[in-house]
Amino acid sequence: MTSEALRLTVLGSATPYPSADNPCSGYLVSGGGARVWVDAGSGTLGALQRYVRLDELDAIWISHLHADHSADLLTAYYGLLYADIRLAAPIPLYGPPGIADRLAHFLTNTATRSPVESAFAVEELHDGHEARVGALTLTSRAVAHGMPAFALRAEAAGRSLVYSGDTAPCTGLTRLAEGCDVLLCEADSAEPPSAGEQVHHTPEDAGDTARAAQTRRLVITHVGRSLTPREASARASTRFDGPIDHAAPGAVFPVG
């Protein structure tokens, strides 16, 4: 059983593919007696096992179905059903609409559909979705990523952590993050797009969102490969004067 205190552990934060020492997006959120794997990007399943076995997870939450946020669900499926784990019951999996069929399409190799639901108890997200995992409350809001995508607010013991997922600056994220203790916000774009729809934050956008939401601490993640974490943090600091950290792999952030 985990402690009641809310805590964020970074499994990986690279985009759009893992580096030699940094998996893609994935986090372990613990608190309220629960452990939740938040996003399952490439390489994060290995990092996850430094802290918790698959069968010790209380839930999995997926922001959207791009591979750098969800690909390790495929290997997790094999681990849960066909390896050394004896799963007492399917793990609750909260994810975008269509997540079960997407997994099945990748996993099925015969005329018989792979038993995705034997590994995962799938519940599809919608704007305003709420779930309780132990004493941990998970609230999801739709965000602007050009596809079904969600941000997450996790609350336990009077503390709050908000994760942007992948998104352009949007009202849904800002409202979800209002007054939170920690905002874990992507900063993928080096510059705003010159044309077309924006689907990511720049570091300056991350600072703007943190300031508008009056969050207490900003942790930038998913930093694009044309930027260093130091550069991204410095740029975010021009818009937000609170504490700013980078989601380095292995970093642990007590919330509050």
Contacts in CASP RR format, 6 or more apart in sequence:
PFRMAT RR
TARGET T0000
AUTHOR 0000-0000-0000
METHOD contacts of the structure
MODEL  1
MTSEALRLTVLGSATPYPSADNPCSGYLVSGGGARVWVDAGSGTLGALQR
YVRLDELDAIWISHLHADHSADLLTAYYGLLYADIRLAAPIPLYGPPGIA
DRLAHFLTNTATRSPVESAFAVEELHDGHEARVGALTLTSRAVAHGMPAF
ALRAEAAGRSLVYSGDTAPCTGLTRLAEGCDVLLCEADSAEPPSAGEQVH
HTPEDAGDTARAAQTRRLVITHVGRSLTPREASARASTRFDGPIDHAAPG
AVFPVG
1 33 0 8 1.000
2 30 0 8 1.000
2 31 0 8 1.000
2 32 0 8 1.000
2 33 0 8 1.000
2 34 0 8 1.000
2 35 0 8 1.000
3 30 0 8 1.000
3 31 0 8 1.000
3 32 0 8 1.000
3 33 0 8 1.000
4 31 0 8 1.000
4 32 0 8 1.000
4 33 0 8 1.000
4 135 0 8 1.000
4 156 0 8 1.000
4 157 0 8 1.000
5 31 0 8 1.000
5 32 0 8 1.000
5 156 0 8 1.000
5 157 0 8 1.000
5 159 0 8 1.000
5 254 0 8 1.000
5 255 0 8 1.000
6 29 0 8 1.000
6 30 0 8 1.000
6 31 0 8 1.000
6 32 0 8 1.000
6 136 0 8 1.000
6 154 0 8 1.000
6 155 0 8 1.000
6 156 0 8 1.000
6 157 0 8 1.000
6 158 0 8 1.000
6 159 0 8 1.000
6 160 0 8 1.000
6 161 0 8 1.000
6 181 0 8 1.000
6 254 0 8 1.000
6 255 0 8 1.000
6 256 0 8 1.000
7 29 0 8 1.000
7 30 0 8 1.000
7 31 0 8 1.000
7 252 0 8 1.000
7 253 0 8 1.000
7 254 0 8 1.000
7 255 0 8 1.000
8 27 0 8 1.000
8 28 0 8 1.000
8 29 0 8 1.000
8 161 0 8 1.000
8 182 0 8 1.000
8 184 0 8 1.000
8 219 0 8 1.000
8 252 0 8 1.000
8 253 0 8 1.000
8 255 0 8 1.000
9 27 0 8 1.000
9 28 0 8 1.000
9 29 0 8 1.000
9 30 0 8 1.000
9 51 0 8 1.000
9 250 0 8 1.000
9 251 0 8 1.000
9 252 0 8 1.000
9 253 0 8 1.000
10 26 0 8 1.000
10 27 0 8 1.000
10 221 0 8 1.000
10 247 0 8 1.000
10 248 0 8 1.000
10 249 0 8 1.000
10 250 0 8 1.000
10 251 0 8 1.000
10 252 0 8 1.000
10 253 0 8 1.000
11 23 0 8 1.000
11 26 0 8 1.000
11 27 0 8 1.000
11 28 0 8 1.000
11 43 0 8 1.000
11 44 0 8 1.000
11 46 0 8 1.000
11 47 0 8 1.000
11 48 0 8 1.000
11 249 0 8 1.000
11 250 0 8 1.000
12 18 0 8 1.000
12 22 0 8 1.000
12 23 0 8 1.000
12 24 0 8 1.000
12 25 0 8 1.000
12 26 0 8 1.000
12 27 0 8 1.000
12 41 0 8 1.000
12 43 0 8 1.000
12 44 0 8 1.000
12 47 0 8 1.000
12 247 0 8 1.000
12 249 0 8 1.000
12 250 0 8 1.000
13 22 0 8 1.000
13 23 0 8 1.000
13 24 0 8 1.000
13 25 0 8 1.000
13 26 0 8 1.000
13 221 0 8 1.000
13 222 0 8 1.000
13 223 0 8 1.000
13 246 0 8 1.000
13 247 0 8 1.000
13 248 0 8 1.000
13 249 0 8 1.000
14 22 0 8 1.000
14 23 0 8 1.000
14 24 0 8 1.000
14 25 0 8 1.000
14 68 0 8 1.000
15 24 0 8 1.000
15 25 0 8 1.000
15 68 0 8 1.000
15 188 0 8 1.000
15 222 0 8 1.000
15 223 0 8 1.000
15 224 0 8 1.000
15 225 0 8 1.000
16 24 0 8 1.000
16 66 0 8 1.000
16 68 0 8 1.000
17 24 0 8 1.000
17 42 0 8 1.000
17 68 0 8 1.000
18 24 0 8 1.000
18 42 0 8 1.000
18 43 0 8 1.000
21 249 0 8 1.000
22 248 0 8 1.000
22 249 0 8 1.000
23 41 0 8 1.000
23 42 0 8 1.000
23 43 0 8 1.000
23 44 0 8 1.000
23 46 0 8 1.000
23 47 0 8 1.000
23 249 0 8 1.000
24 41 0 8 1.000
24 42 0 8 1.000
24 43 0 8 1.000
24 44 0 8 1.000
24 67 0 8 1.000
24 68 0 8 1.000
24 69 0 8 1.000
24 71 0 8 1.000
25 39 0 8 1.000
25 41 0 8 1.000
25 44 0 8 1.000
25 63 0 8 1.000
25 68 0 8 1.000
25 69 0 8 1.000
25 165 0 8 1.000
25 221 0 8 1.000
25 222 0 8 1.000
26 37 0 8 1.000
26 38 0 8 1.000
26 39 0 8 1.000
26 40 0 8 1.000
26 41 0 8 1.000
26 44 0 8 1.000
26 47 0 8 1.000
26 69 0 8 1.000
27 37 0 8 1.000
27 38 0 8 1.000
27 39 0 8 1.000
27 163 0 8 1.000
27 184 0 8 1.000
27 247 0 8 1.000
28 35 0 8 1.000
28 36 0 8 1.000
28 37 0 8 1.000
28 38 0 8 1.000
28 48 0 8 1.000
28 51 0 8 1.000
28 52 0 8 1.000
29 35 0 8 1.000
29 36 0 8 1.000
29 38 0 8 1.000
29 136 0 8 1.000
29 154 0 8 1.000
29 161 0 8 1.000
29 163 0 8 1.000
30 36 0 8 1.000
31 135 0 8 1.000
31 136 0 8 1.000
31 156 0 8 1.000
31 157 0 8 1.000
32 134 0 8 1.000
32 135 0 8 1.000
32 136 0 8 1.000
32 156 0 8 1.000
32 157 0 8 1.000
33 58 0 8 1.000
33 134 0 8 1.000
33 135 0 8 1.000
33 136 0 8 1.000
33 156 0 8 1.000
34 58 0 8 1.000
34 59 0 8 1.000
34 133 0 8 1.000
34 134 0 8 1.000
34 135 0 8 1.000
34 136 0 8 1.000
34 156 0 8 1.000
35 51 0 8 1.000
35 52 0 8 1.000
35 56 0 8 1.000
35 57 0 8 1.000
35 58 0 8 1.000
36 57 0 8 1.000
36 58 0 8 1.000
36 59 0 8 1.000
36 60 0 8 1.000
36 61 0 8 1.000
36 133 0 8 1.000
36 136 0 8 1.000
36 138 0 8 1.000
36 154 0 8 1.000
37 44 0 8 1.000
37 48 0 8 1.000
37 57 0 8 1.000
37 59 0 8 1.000
37 60 0 8 1.000
37 61 0 8 1.000
38 60 0 8 1.000
38 61 0 8 1.000
38 63 0 8 1.000
38 152 0 8 1.000
38 154 0 8 1.000
38 163 0 8 1.000
39 61 0 8 1.000
39 62 0 8 1.000
39 63 0 8 1.000
39 69 0 8 1.000
39 70 0 8 1.000
39 163 0 8 1.000
39 165 0 8 1.000
40 60 0 8 1.000
40 62 0 8 1.000
40 69 0 8 1.000
40 70 0 8 1.000
40 71 0 8 1.000
40 72 0 8 1.000
40 73 0 8 1.000
40 76 0 8 1.000
41 67 0 8 1.000
41 68 0 8 1.000
41 69 0 8 1.000
41 70 0 8 1.000
41 71 0 8 1.000
41 72 0 8 1.000
42 67 0 8 1.000
42 68 0 8 1.000
42 71 0 8 1.000
42 72 0 8 1.000
43 71 0 8 1.000
43 72 0 8 1.000
44 72 0 8 1.000
45 54 0 8 1.000
45 72 0 8 1.000
45 75 0 8 1.000
45 76 0 8 1.000
46 72 0 8 1.000
47 249 0 8 1.000
47 250 0 8 1.000
48 54 0 8 1.000
53 85 0 8 1.000
54 76 0 8 1.000
54 79 0 8 1.000
54 80 0 8 1.000
54 85 0 8 1.000
54 91 0 8 1.000
55 80 0 8 1.000
55 85 0 8 1.000
55 86 0 8 1.000
55 87 0 8 1.000
55 88 0 8 1.000
55 91 0 8 1.000
57 91 0 8 1.000
58 91 0 8 1.000
58 92 0 8 1.000
58 133 0 8 1.000
58 134 0 8 1.000
58 136 0 8 1.000
59 91 0 8 1.000
59 92 0 8 1.000
59 93 0 8 1.000
59 94 0 8 1.000
59 131 0 8 1.000
59 133 0 8 1.000
59 138 0 8 1.000
60 73 0 8 1.000
60 76 0 8 1.000
60 91 0 8 1.000
60 92 0 8 1.000
60 93 0 8 1.000
60 94 0 8 1.000
60 120 0 8 1.000
61 93 0 8 1.000
61 94 0 8 1.000
61 95 0 8 1.000
61 138 0 8 1.000
61 140 0 8 1.000
61 152 0 8 1.000
62 69 0 8 1.000
62 70 0 8 1.000
62 73 0 8 1.000
62 93 0 8 1.000
62 94 0 8 1.000
62 95 0 8 1.000
62 96 0 8 1.000
62 99 0 8 1.000
63 69 0 8 1.000
63 95 0 8 1.000
63 96 0 8 1.000
63 149 0 8 1.000
63 150 0 8 1.000
63 151 0 8 1.000
63 152 0 8 1.000
63 163 0 8 1.000
63 165 0 8 1.000
63 166 0 8 1.000
64 70 0 8 1.000
64 96 0 8 1.000
64 145 0 8 1.000
64 147 0 8 1.000
64 148 0 8 1.000
64 149 0 8 1.000
64 150 0 8 1.000
64 165 0 8 1.000
64 166 0 8 1.000
65 96 0 8 1.000
65 98 0 8 1.000
65 99 0 8 1.000
65 102 0 8 1.000
65 147 0 8 1.000
65 148 0 8 1.000
66 147 0 8 1.000
66 166 0 8 1.000
69 165 0 8 1.000
69 166 0 8 1.000
70 99 0 8 1.000
73 93 0 8 1.000
73 103 0 8 1.000
73 120 0 8 1.000
74 103 0 8 1.000
74 106 0 8 1.000
74 107 0 8 1.000
76 119 0 8 1.000
77 103 0 8 1.000
77 107 0 8 1.000
77 114 0 8 1.000
77 116 0 8 1.000
77 119 0 8 1.000
77 120 0 8 1.000
79 85 0 8 1.000
80 87 0 8 1.000
80 91 0 8 1.000
80 119 0 8 1.000
80 120 0 8 1.000
81 87 0 8 1.000
81 115 0 8 1.000
81 118 0 8 1.000
81 119 0 8 1.000
87 119 0 8 1.000
89 121 0 8 1.000
90 117 0 8 1.000
90 118 0 8 1.000
90 119 0 8 1.000
90 120 0 8 1.000
90 121 0 8 1.000
91 119 0 8 1.000
91 120 0 8 1.000
91 121 0 8 1.000
92 120 0 8 1.000
92 121 0 8 1.000
92 123 0 8 1.000
92 131 0 8 1.000
92 133 0 8 1.000
93 99 0 8 1.000
93 120 0 8 1.000
93 121 0 8 1.000
93 122 0 8 1.000
93 123 0 8 1.000
94 123 0 8 1.000
94 124 0 8 1.000
94 125 0 8 1.000
94 129 0 8 1.000
94 131 0 8 1.000
94 138 0 8 1.000
94 140 0 8 1.000
95 122 0 8 1.000
95 123 0 8 1.000
95 124 0 8 1.000
95 125 0 8 1.000
95 150 0 8 1.000
96 124 0 8 1.000
96 125 0 8 1.000
96 147 0 8 1.000
96 148 0 8 1.000
96 149 0 8 1.000
96 150 0 8 1.000
97 124 0 8 1.000
97 125 0 8 1.000
97 126 0 8 1.000
97 148 0 8 1.000
98 124 0 8 1.000
99 122 0 8 1.000
99 124 0 8 1.000
100 116 0 8 1.000
100 117 0 8 1.000
100 120 0 8 1.000
100 122 0 8 1.000
103 114 0 8 1.000
103 116 0 8 1.000
103 120 0 8 1.000
104 113 0 8 1.000
104 114 0 8 1.000
104 116 0 8 1.000
107 114 0 8 1.000
107 116 0 8 1.000
108 114 0 8 1.000
116 122 0 8 1.000
123 131 0 8 1.000
125 140 0 8 1.000
125 148 0 8 1.000
125 150 0 8 1.000
126 140 0 8 1.000
126 142 0 8 1.000
127 140 0 8 1.000
127 141 0 8 1.000
127 142 0 8 1.000
127 150 0 8 1.000
128 139 0 8 1.000
128 140 0 8 1.000
128 141 0 8 1.000
128 142 0 8 1.000
129 139 0 8 1.000
129 140 0 8 1.000
129 150 0 8 1.000
130 137 0 8 1.000
130 138 0 8 1.000
130 139 0 8 1.000
130 140 0 8 1.000
131 137 0 8 1.000
131 138 0 8 1.000
132 138 0 8 1.000
135 156 0 8 1.000
135 157 0 8 1.000
136 154 0 8 1.000
136 155 0 8 1.000
136 156 0 8 1.000
137 153 0 8 1.000
137 154 0 8 1.000
137 155 0 8 1.000
137 156 0 8 1.000
138 152 0 8 1.000
138 153 0 8 1.000
138 154 0 8 1.000
139 152 0 8 1.000
139 153 0 8 1.000
139 155 0 8 1.000
139 176 0 8 1.000
140 150 0 8 1.000
140 151 0 8 1.000
140 152 0 8 1.000
140 153 0 8 1.000
141 150 0 8 1.000
141 151 0 8 1.000
141 153 0 8 1.000
141 172 0 8 1.000
141 173 0 8 1.000
141 175 0 8 1.000
141 176 0 8 1.000
142 148 0 8 1.000
142 149 0 8 1.000
142 150 0 8 1.000
142 172 0 8 1.000
143 149 0 8 1.000
143 150 0 8 1.000
143 151 0 8 1.000
143 164 0 8 1.000
143 165 0 8 1.000
143 166 0 8 1.000
143 167 0 8 1.000
143 168 0 8 1.000
143 170 0 8 1.000
143 172 0 8 1.000
143 173 0 8 1.000
144 167 0 8 1.000
144 168 0 8 1.000
144 169 0 8 1.000
144 170 0 8 1.000
144 198 0 8 1.000
144 199 0 8 1.000
145 165 0 8 1.000
145 166 0 8 1.000
145 167 0 8 1.000
145 168 0 8 1.000
145 199 0 8 1.000
145 200 0 8 1.000
146 197 0 8 1.000
146 199 0 8 1.000
149 165 0 8 1.000
149 166 0 8 1.000
149 167 0 8 1.000
150 165 0 8 1.000
151 162 0 8 1.000
151 163 0 8 1.000
151 164 0 8 1.000
151 165 0 8 1.000
151 167 0 8 1.000
151 172 0 8 1.000
151 173 0 8 1.000
151 176 0 8 1.000
151 177 0 8 1.000
152 162 0 8 1.000
152 163 0 8 1.000
152 165 0 8 1.000
153 160 0 8 1.000
153 161 0 8 1.000
153 162 0 8 1.000
153 176 0 8 1.000
153 177 0 8 1.000
153 180 0 8 1.000
154 160 0 8 1.000
154 161 0 8 1.000
154 162 0 8 1.000
154 163 0 8 1.000
155 161 0 8 1.000
159 181 0 8 1.000
159 255 0 8 1.000
159 256 0 8 1.000
160 179 0 8 1.000
160 180 0 8 1.000
160 181 0 8 1.000
160 182 0 8 1.000
160 255 0 8 1.000
161 180 0 8 1.000
161 181 0 8 1.000
161 182 0 8 1.000
161 184 0 8 1.000
161 255 0 8 1.000
162 173 0 8 1.000
162 176 0 8 1.000
162 177 0 8 1.000
162 180 0 8 1.000
162 182 0 8 1.000
162 183 0 8 1.000
162 184 0 8 1.000
162 213 0 8 1.000
162 215 0 8 1.000
163 184 0 8 1.000
164 173 0 8 1.000
164 177 0 8 1.000
164 183 0 8 1.000
164 184 0 8 1.000
164 185 0 8 1.000
164 186 0 8 1.000
164 201 0 8 1.000
164 209 0 8 1.000
165 186 0 8 1.000
165 222 0 8 1.000
166 186 0 8 1.000
166 188 0 8 1.000
166 199 0 8 1.000
166 200 0 8 1.000
166 222 0 8 1.000
167 173 0 8 1.000
167 186 0 8 1.000
167 199 0 8 1.000
167 200 0 8 1.000
167 201 0 8 1.000
168 197 0 8 1.000
168 198 0 8 1.000
168 199 0 8 1.000
168 200 0 8 1.000
168 201 0 8 1.000
168 205 0 8 1.000
169 198 0 8 1.000
169 201 0 8 1.000
169 205 0 8 1.000
169 208 0 8 1.000
169 209 0 8 1.000
173 209 0 8 1.000
173 213 0 8 1.000
174 209 0 8 1.000
174 212 0 8 1.000
174 213 0 8 1.000
175 213 0 8 1.000
177 183 0 8 1.000
177 209 0 8 1.000
177 210 0 8 1.000
177 213 0 8 1.000
177 215 0 8 1.000
178 213 0 8 1.000
178 214 0 8 1.000
179 213 0 8 1.000
179 214 0 8 1.000
179 215 0 8 1.000
179 216 0 8 1.000
180 213 0 8 1.000
180 215 0 8 1.000
180 216 0 8 1.000
181 215 0 8 1.000
181 216 0 8 1.000
181 217 0 8 1.000
181 255 0 8 1.000
181 256 0 8 1.000
182 215 0 8 1.000
182 216 0 8 1.000
182 217 0 8 1.000
182 218 0 8 1.000
182 219 0 8 1.000
182 253 0 8 1.000
182 255 0 8 1.000
182 256 0 8 1.000
183 209 0 8 1.000
183 210 0 8 1.000
183 213 0 8 1.000
183 215 0 8 1.000
183 217 0 8 1.000
183 218 0 8 1.000
183 219 0 8 1.000
184 219 0 8 1.000
184 221 0 8 1.000
184 247 0 8 1.000
185 201 0 8 1.000
185 206 0 8 1.000
185 207 0 8 1.000
185 209 0 8 1.000
185 210 0 8 1.000
185 218 0 8 1.000
185 219 0 8 1.000
185 220 0 8 1.000
185 221 0 8 1.000
186 200 0 8 1.000
186 201 0 8 1.000
186 206 0 8 1.000
186 220 0 8 1.000
186 221 0 8 1.000
186 222 0 8 1.000
187 200 0 8 1.000
187 201 0 8 1.000
187 202 0 8 1.000
187 203 0 8 1.000
187 205 0 8 1.000
187 206 0 8 1.000
187 220 0 8 1.000
187 221 0 8 1.000
187 222 0 8 1.000
187 223 0 8 1.000
187 224 0 8 1.000
187 227 0 8 1.000
187 232 0 8 1.000
187 236 0 8 1.000
188 200 0 8 1.000
188 201 0 8 1.000
188 222 0 8 1.000
188 223 0 8 1.000
188 224 0 8 1.000
189 198 0 8 1.000
189 200 0 8 1.000
189 201 0 8 1.000
189 202 0 8 1.000
189 205 0 8 1.000
189 224 0 8 1.000
190 202 0 8 1.000
190 224 0 8 1.000
190 226 0 8 1.000
190 227 0 8 1.000
191 202 0 8 1.000
192 198 0 8 1.000
192 202 0 8 1.000
192 205 0 8 1.000
200 222 0 8 1.000
201 209 0 8 1.000
202 235 0 8 1.000
203 220 0 8 1.000
203 223 0 8 1.000
203 227 0 8 1.000
203 231 0 8 1.000
203 232 0 8 1.000
203 233 0 8 1.000
203 234 0 8 1.000
203 235 0 8 1.000
203 236 0 8 1.000
204 235 0 8 1.000
204 236 0 8 1.000
204 238 0 8 1.000
204 239 0 8 1.000
206 218 0 8 1.000
206 220 0 8 1.000
206 236 0 8 1.000
206 239 0 8 1.000
206 240 0 8 1.000
207 218 0 8 1.000
207 236 0 8 1.000
207 237 0 8 1.000
207 239 0 8 1.000
207 240 0 8 1.000
208 239 0 8 1.000
208 240 0 8 1.000
210 218 0 8 1.000
210 236 0 8 1.000
210 239 0 8 1.000
210 240 0 8 1.000
210 242 0 8 1.000
211 239 0 8 1.000
211 240 0 8 1.000
211 241 0 8 1.000
216 242 0 8 1.000
216 243 0 8 1.000
216 256 0 8 1.000
217 242 0 8 1.000
217 243 0 8 1.000
217 244 0 8 1.000
217 245 0 8 1.000
217 253 0 8 1.000
217 256 0 8 1.000
218 236 0 8 1.000
218 240 0 8 1.000
218 242 0 8 1.000
218 243 0 8 1.000
218 244 0 8 1.000
218 245 0 8 1.000
219 244 0 8 1.000
219 245 0 8 1.000
219 246 0 8 1.000
219 247 0 8 1.000
219 253 0 8 1.000
220 229 0 8 1.000
220 232 0 8 1.000
220 233 0 8 1.000
220 236 0 8 1.000
220 244 0 8 1.000
220 245 0 8 1.000
220 246 0 8 1.000
220 247 0 8 1.000
221 246 0 8 1.000
221 247 0 8 1.000
222 247 0 8 1.000
223 229 0 8 1.000
223 232 0 8 1.000
223 246 0 8 1.000
224 232 0 8 1.000
227 235 0 8 1.000
229 246 0 8 1.000
229 248 0 8 1.000
230 246 0 8 1.000
232 246 0 8 1.000
233 244 0 8 1.000
233 245 0 8 1.000
233 246 0 8 1.000
236 244 0 8 1.000
237 244 0 8 1.000
245 251 0 8 1.000
245 253 0 8 1.000
END
